[in-house]
């Protein structure tokens, strides 16, 4: 037991000392870089000033400007502002010794020199402090943006966790109930009753599988939201038809009318994620519209963006749900379909995916149903023919 405790202590101590060494090395590197950069910049400024002094011996104003710009550059590229202030003081003495008559010697009694010294010193301090404040402010803004992005991810994760616990419970309970009924009454159930129970289990298992697919989509976003998406130029029509084809295989009785323009719209996107968005919206229309009329799925576009529309002919969306329909938080079901399959998680994932692509997604009611649509920035390749598809691409 003592040997094990000693080994653990040694392991922790070794890790700690490595961590401290890494921090020390980082600080040492930054200090060495700042010093070397300051020396290099001042050397370059002096060489450039000597060159100008050979051309125009009386151009001390240009030489002062060179040193002032060098001080600003040093303040920007080094840690803190002490290097800028030190460079300012050195610049004053360099100008006095090398570029002020009599050349090659210090002359503090020259008329106007005290004023020049004070101005140069003030400019060096002001420049260093200003640049340091700008760097510090930029760093704080960058850190705030990172914290905000992390907070958004955490909020999404928390909402999804609530939605998952809500949306998984119902199909799991249904599957347990159906399987229990089958096992307990296997000998007394008729074939149609058995088939009905198995059919319910199959549908709920399918729903759980689709939810897992959605959650996998979310992990691709929340692990590095919007900055690590693997966006490649894709033909939007192909992604749309691929999603529709997947939905038709899942629900053979689903009537979808697809319409696309004559242009081939090339859009930077992650095709798997955008396909998942379209599948979620079509699946949402299938379960919640419950209309005999086909769902309309169509693509529009202009020079700046494309829009994908999913338009159903059901009961529409309750007005109190429209504003928060893309939130992952579970809401009270408004129909039997809502009870079996919650809308929250699928639509919140749609919003996360579209936002990560720098697009927008919206929901609205129309005269006889609801419509969801999202837009994405695009590049368009002109094509001549315009076609409409109610089943397959032509």
Number of C-alpha atoms within 10 A of each C-alpha: 6 7 8 9 10 11 12 12 12 12 11 12 12 12 12 12 11 12 12 12 12 12 12 12 12 12 12 12 12 14 14 13 15 19 16 13 17 23 15 13 18 22 12 15 21 20 12 14 23 16 13 16 17 10 10 11 13 14 14 16 8 14 21 19 13 18 27 21 14 23 30 25 18 29 28 22 18 21 17 17 24 16 21 30 23 16 26 28 17 15 26 20 17 18 21 22 17 17 21 19 15 12 12 12 14 16 15 13 8 12 9 9 15 12 10 15 19 12 13 20 20 15 17 28 23 15 24 27 20 16 22 22 15 13 17 13 12 12 12 12 12 12 12 12 12 12 12 12 16 15 12 14 18 13 13 20 16 14 18 24 15 16 22 20 11 18 24 17 11 16 22 15 12 17 19 13 13 18 18 13 14 18 10 10 12 14 8 10 14 11 10 9 13 17 13 13 19 16 13 16 20 13 13 21 16 14 17 17 12 16 18 13 12 20 17 12 20 21 12 16 20 20 12 14 20 19 10 12 17 13 13 12 14 18 20 26 21 16 19 22 21 16 20 22 15 12 19 14 10 12 12 8 8 17 17 22 19 23 21 22 17 15 19 19 27 20 21 18 23 18 21 13 24 21 19 21 26 26 22 23 21 24 18 21 24 21 17 22 21 15 16 11 14 17 23 19 26 20 20 16 20 13 10 11 17 22 19 21 24 23 27 29 21 20 16 19 19 12 11 8 12 14 12 13 22 21 22 26 20 19 16 9 13 12 11 10 16 17 14 18 23 25 27 24 27 26 21 22 25 26 21 24 27 20 17 20 22 12 17 18 20 15 17 15 19 13 8 12 17 21 23 20 19 21 22 23 19 22 20 18 11 10 11 9 8 11 13 15 15 13 15 11 13 7
